Amino acid sequence: MGIVDSIRGFSLIKWTREEKRSRRLVLFVVFVALLLDNMLLTVVVPIIPSFLYSLDQAEKELAKNHTEPQEGRQGAFNSIVSLYDNSVMSLNSSGAARPTDLTPTTPAAPMTMLPPNSSQCYDNSSKPSQENVKVGLLFASKATVQLITNPFIGPLTNRIGYQLPLFVGFCIMFGSTIMFAFSSTYALLFVARALQGVGSSCSSVAGMGFLASVYTDDEERGKAIGIALGGLALGVLVGPPFGSVMYQFVGKTAPFLILAFLALFDGALQLIAFRPTRIEAESQKGASLLTLLRDPYILIAAGAICFGNMSIAMMEPTLPIWMMETMCSMKWELGIVFLPASISYLISTYIFGVVAHKIGRWLCAFLGILLIGISVICVPFAPSLLALVLPNFGLGFAIGMVDSSMMPTMGFLVDLRHVSVYGSVYAIADVAFCLGFALGPSIGGTIATAIGFPWVMFIIGIVNFLYAPLCLFLRNPPGQEEKVAILMDVNGSPRTKSYDTQGTHSLDED
């Protein structure tokens, strides 16, 4: 009976109340917030190109039908066949399109598609590559709005604390997820994606700043941020295959409703644990956003985050469309293709969250950016889905090296060169991340439409090669005179330090 009573006495609410002051709970909440944000970020990658293509084909057929005589249209256009996913838009009496499943007896599909082993599966008038610009702009809208919002969220967290912005981010994310579930037009999808940018800004900036404030030791902070980035990696890992499988076998609405339930869980956990209605301002005034932006070392670290993530951002809207054209890929394959990158990112953030501090974070970023350049250049040479596994795995592993080393570096640079208040510096880090995901899809989609997908990968690969040497400047950044208390061992490498809350002294952690 004692065991049964113990099991009954344990509950999530009781645990969260007992762990309210624990750093582990903060880490768990930030982990879940990043997981949700990045699942919503990537779950649309395999869904949107196919969904928009089907909508556009339906609109073209409707417009074509309205231009023909009424007697020729009756009885002939009861349904519209999608050229890609073998779905049918049925026409009701008013002429509106309604999606239905294509039965095996429908003879229209073979008339519009070539055999599966063909190198080109669509006629010239209906190539999916024509969707590159629209899909790229839709994907970029989230990062663009987040880019605009971040400079306001960072200083705001210094004034009111991290809990309230983190909770507001959950609320906005929940609304965006519901909009995605029930939107059926490009305009509504665009609004939902942009709204997600506001919620993501609140969650990312407040979450990373919250972590940096409770993990003051540099080595522990690196481990904690590596674990939190595991939530980001898991979201990126699960998102595309989850979205593609659910979209093909259940429908567009289902994956977003599941994500909405996850958002409710995260919000309830925050309400129980942190009481986010309270305002807890920082006890000291941090460096201004403009001051941090003038710091060349912070800009180099932010640039590494930006260009590293821009590579995968360029691939998100363009790679599925390229696969649809050259490989005749099924819908589920458009999400599975990102699985190797997601798995390797998860592995990399776990490994280098610990290792990067020991071997040098600048070295991890330098090698990671070089590996990104090599991986993206190899992508267009893959003739099949299986051949994409190795370059995508290398790409995800390399981005994990960059993120897990540069995110803690941002906090370390603030400790070393400024005041230990982290809202603004992680706003800059998130701006860099968003800049990559804003420019990547929009520029990538435009270039892919103009000169082709292979050139997109070649250009971003060369950009990474050119940027990598700048990471050498982060090897031994100078600090403020009163903060250079990091003792050097006989090998010249910094020993682990933690800074007090005033940011003016360094304490030995031996």
N, C-alpha and C positions, 0 to 999 in steps of 0.2 A: 504493500500500500504506500510505503514511503516513496518508492520510485514513481508510482502513478501520481501522487500528490506533487512531486517535484516537476513532472512533465506538465501537469495542469497549471502549476504556478508560473511556468515559463511562458512568456508571450513576447511578441515583437515590441509592443508598447512598453512593457516593463524593461526590456533590454535597452531600448532607445533612451528611456529616462535614466537608467543607470549609466549609460555610456554618453550622456549628454555633453560632458566635458572632455570626452576622449577624442584624441586626434584621429583614431581609427574610424569613428563615425563620420567625421568631416571627410575623410578620404573616401569612405563608402558612398556618401551622398554625391560628392563630386564625380566619382566613378560612374554612378548611375546617370547623372546629368549629362556627362560626355557621351555615354553609351546611347542614350535617347537621341541626343542632338545628331550624332553621326549616323545612327540608323535611319533617321528621317532624311538626313543629307544624301545617303547613298541608296536608299530603298527605291528612289524614283529613277535611278540611273537606267535600269533595264525597262522600266515601265513607260516613262515619258516618250522616248523616241517612237516606240511601237504605237502607243495610244494616240499621239499627235498625228502620226502617219495615217492611221485608220480614220481619224476625224477629217483630215484634209482630203483623203480619197473620197469619203462620203460627200463632202461639200462639193467636190469637183463633179461627181456623178449627178448630184442633185441639180447643179447649175446646168450641166449638159442636158439633163432630161427636160428642164423647163424651157429650153430653147427649141425643142422638137415639137411637132404637132401633137395635139392632145390625143388624137385617135391612134397615133403610133406609139404613144407612151402607155396606154392602158393595157394591162395584162402582160407588158413586156418588162417593166421595171418594178417588180415587187420586192426586189432585194438588191443590195450592192455588195459585191464581193471585195474584201480587202486583199490587195496584192501581196501583202506580207504574211499576216498571221492566220490566213484562211478563215477569218471571221466574216460575218455577214451583217450589214446594216439593213434591216427590214424597213420598208416604207409603209407607213399607215395611210389612212385616207387623206390626211392633210398634207402629205409629202414629207413629214418629219422622219428622220432616221432613227432607228432603234436597233442596238446591237443584239445579235442572236448568234447561236453556234452554227457552224457550217456542218451539215450532215455529209456522210460519206458519199451520198448519191448525187451531190451537187456537181455538175459538170463544168462549172465556170473556172475553177482554180487552174486546171491544166492549161487553159487557153491563155493565161496571163503570166505563167511562170515557166522557166526553162527547167530542164532536169536538175536534180540536186547537185550533181557533180559539175555543173557549169560554173565558169568563173564569173558570170554575171547573171543574176537571177531576176532582173527587172528590166522592162523595156525603158528606153531613154526618156520617155515622158513621165515616168513615175518612179524615178530613182529615189531611195530614201535619203541620199546625200543632199537632196534639196531641203531637208529638214535641219541641216547642220546649224544654220544661223538661228533659227527659232529655238531649237533645243539649247544651243549655247547661251543665248540671252536669258532663257528661263533659268538655267542652272546658275548663271552668273548673278542673277538678281538677288539671291540670298546673300552672297558674299559682298555685293555692292552695298546693300542696306546695312549689313553688319559693319562694313568698313566706315560708313558714315556715323553709325551709332556708337562705336567703340570709344572715340575721343570724349564722349560725354559720360559714358558709363565708368571709365577709369577714375576720373576725379570725383565722381559721385560716390563711389565706394569709400573713398577717403573721408567723406563727410558723414555718411549714414551707415557705414559698415558693409559687410559682405552678405549677411543673411537675407535682407530684404530684396536686393537685386537678384539674388539667386532664386528666390521664390517667385518673383515677378517673371523671371525668365521661364520658369516652369509653366506659369499660367498662359503666357503668350505661345509657348511651344504646343500646349494642349489645343489651343484654338486653331493654330496653323495645321495641326494634324487632322483635326476634324474637317477643316476646309479641303484638304487634299482628298479626304475620303469621298466627299460628295461633289467635288467640282467636276464639271464635264465640258468646260470650255477653256481655251488657252488663257483668256484674261483672268479667270478665277484661279487657275493654277499658278499664274504669275503672281497674283496677290498673295496667295498662300505661301509661295516660296519666299517672297519679300518679307512677309510677316515673320517667317521663321528666322530671318536674319536678325530681327530685333531681339527675339527670345534667346537666340544663340549667343548674341553679344552679352546679354545679362548673365547667362549661365557660365560662359567660358571665362570672362574677365573676373567675375566675382568668385567663381570656383577656384581658379588658379591662384588668385590673390589670397583667398581664404587658406589654401594649402600652404602657401609660402609664409603666411603669418603664424601658423601653428607649428610648422616644421622649420625651426630657426637654424638648426645645424645643417651645414652645406651638404654633407654626405647623405644624411637622412632625407633632406629635401629632394635630392636627386632620386633616391629610391621611391619616395612618395609620389613624385611627379611621374616617374616611370610607371608606377602602378596605375595612376589616374589616366595616363595616356593609353594604358591597356584597355580602359573603357572606350576610349576613342577608337583604338584598334579593333576591339570586339564589335563595335557598331559598324565600322567599315567592313569587317569580316562578314558579319551576318547580313548586313543590309542588302547588297545586290542579289545574292542567291535567294534570300528570303523573299525579296520583292518579286523576282522573276518567277519563282515557283508558285507563289501565291497568286500572282497575276494570271498565269496560264491556267491553273487548275481551280482557282476559287473566284478570282475577279479583282478588279482594281481597288474596291473599297476595303476588303478584308485586312490587308497588311497595315493600313493606316489606323483602323480601329484597334488592332492589337497594340500598336505604338501608343495610341491614346490611353489605353489601360495602363501601360508602363509609365506614362507621364503622371497619371493619377496616383500611382504607387509612390513615385518620387516626391510629389507634392505633399502627400499625407505624411511621409517620413520627415520632411522638412518641418511641417507644422508641429509634429510631436516633439522633435528633437531641438529645434533652434528658436522657436517662437519668433518667426521672421518679422512680426509687426514692430518689434523693438528696434530703435535706432541706436547703434553703438558706433560713434565716430572714432576715428583713430586718435590716439593720445598725442600724436605729433604731426606736424605738417610735412608731407612728403615733397619731393622735388616736383616741379610743375611738368606737365606733359611736354612743353616746349623745351625745357632744359634737358629732359631725357632724349628728345629727338635730336638735340645738338651733340649728343655723345656719340662719337664715331664707332665705339666698340659695341654699343647697343644697336646701332644701325647695321653693323656687319652681322651680328647675331640674328637680327630681324630679317635681313636679306637672305640669309641661309634658309630660314624657315619659309620665306616667300618663294624662292626659286625652287626649293626642294618640292614643295607641295604643288607648285604650278604645273609640274610635269604630270602628275596624276590627274590634276584638274583639267588639263588639255585632253587627256585620254577619255574622260568620263562621257562627254557627249559625242566624241568622234569615233572612238574605237567600236562601240556597238553598231553604229551606222556603217562603218567600214566592213565589219564582219557580215552585216546583212547583205552588202553588195558583193563581197568577194568570196564568202564562205556559205551563203544561204543559211545563216544560223537560225536556229529555233529561238523562241523567246527566252526559254530557261538558260540557254547558252550565253545570252547577253549579260546575265548576272553572274553566272558561274565563272566567266573569264576573269573577273576581279578577285576570285577566291584565293589564288596563290599569293597575290600582293597583300591581301588582308591577313592571311596566316603568317606570312613572313614579317609583316609590320608588328603583329602581336608578339612574335618571338623576339624581334629585335628590340622593342621597347622594354621588354622584361630583362633582356641580357644587358643592354647598354645603360639602363637606369642605374645599374651597379658598376659595371665595368668602365663606363666613360669617365667616372670620377678618378679612377685609378690610373688609366693610361693617358688621360688628357681629353677633355671634351672637344677642344679645338681639332685634335687629330681625328676623332670620330666624325665630326662634321665634314672635315676635309675629305676623308675617304668616302663618306656617304654621298657627298655631292658628285664625286667622280664616278661612283658606281651608278648613280641615277643617270648620268649622261650616257654611260655605256648601255644601260638597260633599255632606255627609250629608243636609242638608235637601232637596237636589235628588233624591236617590236614589229615594224613593217615587213621584215623578212620572213615572218612566220607564215607558213602556208595553210595552217590549220589551227583549230582550237588547242590541240595538244601541244603544238609547237609554241604557243603563247605562254605556256606555264613557266618556263625558265626565265624569260625576261621580266615577266610580271612578278615572279618571286623575288628576283634581284631588285626590282624597283621598290617593292614594299619594304624589303629588308633595309635598303639604303635610306628611305624616308624615315624609317624608325630610328636609324642611327642619328640622323640630323635632328629630329624632334626631341628625342630623349636626351640629347646632349645640349641643345640650344635653349630649351625651356628652362632648365635649372640655371644655365649660364645667365639668363636675363635677370633672375633673382640675385645671383651672386654678384653681378655687375652693379646692381643697385646697392647691395650691402657694401661693396668695396669702394664705390665712387660717389654714392649719393646717400640719401636717408632711407632707412629700411622700412619703407611703405610701398606696397607692391601693386596697388590697383592700377596706377598709370603705366608701369612698365609691362604688365601683362595685357593691358589694353593695346600697347604697341605690338606685343607679340601676336595678339589676336588680329590686329590690323594687318600685320605681315602675312599671317595665315589666310586671311580673307582676301588680301590683295592678290595672292596666288590663285585663289578660287574664283575671284571676280574677273581677272584678266585672262586666266587660263581658258575657261569655256568660251568666252566671247571672242577672243583673238583666235583660239584654236579652231572654233567653228567656222570663222570667216576665212582663215587660211586654208582649211581643209576644202571648203567650197571652191576657192579660187585655184589652188595649185595641187591639192590632194593631201590625203592623210600622211603619207610617208614624209613629206616635207615638213609637216608640223612636228613630227617626232625628231627629225634631224635638227631643226632649228632650236628646239628646247634643249636638246642634248648638247649642242655647241655652247649655248648660254650657260649651262651648268659647268662645263669645262672651264669657261672663262672666269666664272665666279669663285671656284674652289680655292684658288691661292689666297683670297682675302681672309680665309679662316686662319691663316698663319698669324695674323695680327692678334688673335684671341689667345695666343699661347701664354703670354704673360702680361695682361693688361695692367697699367699703373693704377694705383688707388689714391685717394686723398691722403694727405700726409698723416692725419690723425687716425686713419683707418688701416694703414699698412702695418697691421700687427699680426699678419699671418706669418708665422715662423716657417722658415725653410729648413728642410732636413739636409743631410749631407749630399743627397742627390739633386738638390735644388728644386724638389717638387713640394707644393704646398701641403701642409698638414691640415687635418679637419678642424674647422673652427665654427663657432656659433656666435652670433652677434646679439647683444642685448637689445631691448626694445627701443632704446634711444639711438641705436645705430652708431655710437661713438666709441665703443670698446669691443675688443675681440677676446673671447674666453676660450682657453684650451680645453679640449674635450677628452684628453687622455685619461 
